[in-house]
Amino acid sequence: MSAVANAPPPVVVPASGNNIIVNPLQRGNPVLECIRNVGKEFGDIVADYQVGRTTGVLFLSLKYHRLHPEYIHTRIEKLGHSYSLRILLILCDITEHRDPIRELTKTCLINNVTVIVAFSSDEAGHYLSTFKQFEHKPPDMIKERVDKDYNSILRTTLTSISKVNKTDVETLRTSFGSFANISKATSDQLQNLPGFGQVKVRNIRNAFDKPVRNHATTSLSALASQSRTQQTSATTATTIGESSTSTILEPSQLRRLPRSPSPVWDIELDLDEPPVPNGRVSGPPAQGSTLSAQSPKVFDIDLDLN
């Protein structure tokens, strides 16, 4: 008995195959007047609009949702699994709509409900009419049709350039013969063609000459430049900062750094004695004097080697 009570209600079959079944609760909704090119009839359904045997739509105004936030949760619970495709059609009729739509989206994701947002009653009615009209249409009806022959591909490619139309493509094809020749055509050759002004010629040349750059490539270039700068700064800091604290210097500041002293040459050292640490020069002091911090350094060349 409980299994029968919990079973989903049967789908209402419309009197005409082109009719949308409307819940009586939707009487007076201005969206009804915006449903065109399909019929409408009222029926006992759990959804607000039945736009197909397997598609049910719940309608919600954000202005009403702000006053009754629990309403839509009750409706989704009653809807259950009655339809294979369950849609929540939201009418955005308030200014601060981001937070409510975000919360409703979370609720719909949990309950396997698709969200569609409309910003006017006409737009909402158009969505309902479109769903009903395409109820029995195959999915490839809305797919882009692109022919695979050479002329069609050439036409599709060249018309993507601004100001270039199908007539211009035929002119280019008959004048140059192939895509490769078109890409190599000079500005003077293009300007001699009928219907090709300076703006159109410039757009064509830019399409073939300028590199393809967008936000992604610009960001990658910036990241690469930043990485190189950091590596250069790290190398500079390692080379210069032998002390405990090192600072990263700009290239212009490197030129103003004092030059480090030159190393001591072997000719300045006493070949018979090991060098004294800390840069002191070996060799005995002059007679009658002591070598102090203030005394001048004595080099081997000044000493009597005998």
Legacy VTK file of the C-alpha trace (Angstrom):
# vtk DataFile Version 3.0
C-alpha trace
ASCII
DATASET POLYDATA
POINTS 306 float
0.000 0.000 0.000
2.858 2.350 0.819
4.564 1.529 -2.492
1.449 2.573 -4.374
1.204 5.796 -2.379
4.825 6.702 -3.139
4.560 5.910 -6.851
4.926 8.959 -9.141
1.708 10.199 -10.719
1.183 9.241 -14.352
2.135 11.696 -17.091
-0.895 13.534 -18.440
-1.377 13.025 -22.158
-2.437 16.271 -23.857
-5.538 16.409 -26.029
-3.360 17.634 -28.866
0.224 16.540 -29.361
1.306 20.168 -29.706
-0.150 21.332 -26.368
1.708 22.262 -23.203
0.023 20.951 -20.041
-0.262 23.775 -17.498
-0.801 23.347 -13.765
-3.960 25.206 -12.590
-1.769 26.992 -10.010
-0.266 28.956 -12.908
-3.531 30.752 -13.766
-2.871 34.461 -14.029
0.857 34.033 -14.632
1.888 36.558 -17.348
4.202 33.908 -18.799
1.141 32.090 -20.198
0.477 34.986 -22.595
4.072 34.745 -23.851
3.803 31.072 -24.897
3.326 31.189 -28.663
3.254 28.773 -31.618
2.077 25.918 -29.373
-1.199 25.144 -27.652
-1.931 25.258 -23.911
-4.310 23.269 -21.739
-4.691 22.879 -17.993
-4.184 19.485 -16.391
-3.521 17.827 -13.045
0.283 17.588 -13.046
2.921 17.852 -10.313
5.059 20.223 -12.380
3.997 23.720 -13.414
4.447 23.018 -17.140
4.685 19.708 -18.929
6.502 20.431 -22.178
6.985 16.771 -23.129
6.100 13.289 -21.979
9.432 13.141 -20.125
10.017 16.847 -19.379
8.507 18.812 -16.487
9.183 22.452 -15.645
8.869 24.215 -12.292
8.452 27.987 -12.494
9.830 30.307 -9.804
9.889 34.076 -9.542
12.779 35.394 -7.472
10.515 38.073 -6.048
8.185 35.346 -4.769
11.157 33.232 -3.625
12.409 36.114 -1.499
9.074 36.161 0.368
8.597 32.357 0.523
12.050 30.658 0.459
10.620 27.282 1.515
8.179 27.068 -1.426
10.568 25.714 -4.048
11.969 23.035 -1.720
8.469 21.702 -1.167
7.750 21.684 -4.902
10.980 19.846 -5.732
10.199 17.258 -3.077
6.720 16.699 -4.520
8.133 16.523 -8.043
10.356 13.624 -7.062
11.305 11.513 -10.082
8.160 12.071 -12.123
10.090 13.171 -15.234
13.337 12.160 -16.828
14.176 15.836 -17.412
13.280 18.183 -14.551
13.775 21.906 -15.139
13.588 24.897 -12.810
12.712 27.997 -14.848
13.737 31.028 -12.803
12.345 34.475 -13.606
14.945 37.034 -12.530
12.758 39.997 -11.498
14.870 41.456 -8.655
18.060 43.500 -8.673
20.162 41.492 -6.208
19.812 38.106 -7.852
23.269 36.518 -7.644
23.035 35.028 -4.163
19.510 33.563 -4.607
20.434 32.015 -7.963
23.609 30.558 -6.446
21.666 28.909 -3.631
18.979 27.638 -5.994
21.650 26.171 -8.245
23.112 24.224 -5.330
19.679 22.862 -4.470
19.050 21.848 -8.081
22.418 20.100 -8.376
21.626 17.969 -5.339
18.181 17.045 -6.703
19.237 16.528 -10.339
17.262 19.507 -11.639
18.361 21.664 -14.583
18.362 25.450 -14.055
17.291 27.928 -16.739
17.270 31.661 -15.937
15.008 34.078 -17.821
15.097 37.851 -17.401
11.604 38.558 -18.748
8.266 36.830 -19.180
8.733 36.813 -22.962
12.034 34.974 -22.591
10.486 32.434 -20.203
7.592 31.825 -22.596
10.014 31.390 -25.487
11.910 28.691 -23.558
8.705 26.761 -22.851
7.578 26.998 -26.489
10.978 25.872 -27.770
11.048 22.813 -25.518
7.640 21.749 -26.771
8.434 22.378 -30.433
11.631 20.313 -30.246
10.075 17.493 -28.221
10.302 14.954 -31.056
13.238 16.502 -32.946
16.562 14.661 -33.148
19.559 16.190 -31.323
21.435 16.890 -34.558
18.753 19.421 -35.529
20.569 22.104 -33.542
24.073 21.059 -34.583
26.003 23.285 -36.944
26.079 21.953 -40.470
29.483 22.316 -42.088
30.044 20.904 -45.554
33.308 19.061 -46.058
34.065 20.039 -49.657
36.954 22.395 -50.386
34.900 25.411 -51.468
32.665 25.249 -48.390
35.621 25.028 -46.018
37.337 27.895 -47.849
34.178 29.996 -47.597
33.757 29.267 -43.887
37.392 30.074 -43.175
37.649 33.360 -45.071
34.269 34.739 -43.967
35.529 34.539 -40.386
37.707 37.564 -41.287
35.982 40.850 -40.554
34.369 42.594 -43.574
34.860 39.550 -45.851
31.605 38.123 -47.250
30.790 35.174 -49.513
31.067 37.312 -52.660
34.573 38.371 -51.649
35.518 34.724 -51.121
34.431 33.847 -54.665
36.443 36.800 -55.973
39.527 35.621 -54.105
39.074 32.026 -55.246
38.701 32.899 -58.920
41.593 35.385 -58.795
44.183 33.344 -56.894
42.914 29.780 -57.195
43.865 28.346 -53.796
44.073 29.221 -50.144
47.868 29.161 -50.248
47.939 31.751 -53.044
45.409 33.915 -51.215
47.582 33.896 -48.090
50.603 35.037 -50.153
48.769 37.817 -52.011
50.179 41.301 -51.409
48.158 44.324 -50.378
48.499 45.838 -53.871
47.135 42.680 -55.483
44.166 42.617 -53.113
43.342 46.282 -53.623
43.083 45.718 -57.372
40.164 43.318 -56.820
36.609 44.695 -57.058
35.032 45.431 -53.689
38.273 45.350 -51.734
38.994 48.591 -49.892
41.793 49.485 -47.544
40.029 48.225 -44.403
39.158 44.860 -45.908
42.659 44.394 -47.324
44.217 45.297 -43.981
42.004 42.768 -42.177
42.985 40.019 -44.612
46.690 40.747 -44.319
46.467 40.920 -40.533
44.752 37.532 -40.489
47.678 35.944 -42.312
50.614 38.012 -41.043
49.967 38.720 -37.383
50.517 35.911 -34.853
47.490 34.414 -33.189
47.363 35.917 -29.715
44.627 35.968 -27.126
44.266 36.335 -23.374
45.690 32.874 -22.749
48.871 33.434 -24.776
49.326 36.878 -23.227
49.062 35.375 -19.757
51.565 32.659 -20.636
54.006 35.261 -21.972
53.638 37.299 -18.803
54.230 34.238 -16.639
57.303 33.281 -18.667
58.700 36.827 -18.412
58.042 36.861 -14.675
59.748 33.492 -14.275
62.823 34.703 -16.184
62.971 37.840 -14.026
62.790 35.803 -10.845
65.539 33.457 -12.056
67.763 36.414 -12.962
67.120 38.046 -9.595
67.854 34.803 -7.750
71.139 34.349 -9.644
72.137 37.946 -8.929
71.313 37.573 -5.258
73.368 34.353 -5.021
76.362 35.948 -6.742
76.324 39.205 -4.833
74.850 38.282 -1.481
77.599 36.163 0.116
76.719 37.750 3.444
73.907 36.606 5.732
71.411 39.039 4.201
71.146 39.432 0.444
69.042 41.859 -1.499
67.814 41.579 -5.049
69.222 44.433 -7.088
68.042 45.821 -10.369
70.341 45.565 -13.418
70.865 49.348 -13.362
72.110 49.119 -9.756
74.609 46.403 -10.593
76.662 48.850 -12.644
77.156 51.103 -9.592
78.488 48.337 -7.302
82.116 48.816 -6.100
84.615 46.564 -7.766
86.041 43.790 -5.596
89.848 43.928 -4.982
92.106 41.949 -7.286
93.691 38.756 -5.917
97.327 38.729 -4.817
99.716 37.639 -7.550
102.400 35.051 -6.936
105.081 37.578 -7.786
104.088 39.590 -4.734
104.530 36.643 -2.399
107.681 35.191 -0.983
108.238 31.983 -2.895
110.150 30.494 0.046
107.414 31.121 2.632
103.712 30.277 2.619
101.351 33.217 2.246
99.982 34.787 5.386
96.174 34.624 5.710
93.914 37.632 5.419
95.819 39.076 2.493
99.010 39.861 4.532
102.210 39.772 2.547
104.997 37.532 3.767
108.535 38.708 4.342
110.532 40.128 7.257
109.980 43.709 8.361
112.550 46.393 7.733
115.413 46.686 10.205
114.834 48.914 13.203
111.097 48.974 12.826
108.161 46.758 13.653
105.394 45.873 11.253
102.136 47.393 12.495
98.720 48.003 11.055
99.812 51.522 10.100
103.101 50.501 8.468
103.192 50.246 4.684
103.244 46.778 3.201
106.679 45.480 2.232
106.861 43.517 -0.989
109.431 40.905 -1.860
110.852 43.109 -4.563
111.915 45.634 -1.907
113.723 43.062 0.220
117.283 41.911 -0.053
117.002 38.337 -1.225
120.576 37.680 -0.041
LINES 1 307
306 0 1 2 3 4 5 6 7 8 9 10 11 12 13 14 15 16 17 18 19 20 21 22 23 24 25 26 27 28 29 30 31 32 33 34 35 36 37 38 39 40 41 42 43 44 45 46 47 48 49 50 51 52 53 54 55 56 57 58 59 60 61 62 63 64 65 66 67 68 69 70 71 72 73 74 75 76 77 78 79 80 81 82 83 84 85 86 87 88 89 90 91 92 93 94 95 96 97 98 99 100 101 102 103 104 105 106 107 108 109 110 111 112 113 114 115 116 117 118 119 120 121 122 123 124 125 126 127 128 129 130 131 132 133 134 135 136 137 138 139 140 141 142 143 144 145 146 147 148 149 150 151 152 153 154 155 156 157 158 159 160 161 162 163 164 165 166 167 168 169 170 171 172 173 174 175 176 177 178 179 180 181 182 183 184 185 186 187 188 189 190 191 192 193 194 195 196 197 198 199 200 201 202 203 204 205 206 207 208 209 210 211 212 213 214 215 216 217 218 219 220 221 222 223 224 225 226 227 228 229 230 231 232 233 234 235 236 237 238 239 240 241 242 243 244 245 246 247 248 249 250 251 252 253 254 255 256 257 258 259 260 261 262 263 264 265 266 267 268 269 270 271 272 273 274 275 276 277 278 279 280 281 282 283 284 285 286 287 288 289 290 291 292 293 294 295 296 297 298 299 300 301 302 303 304 305
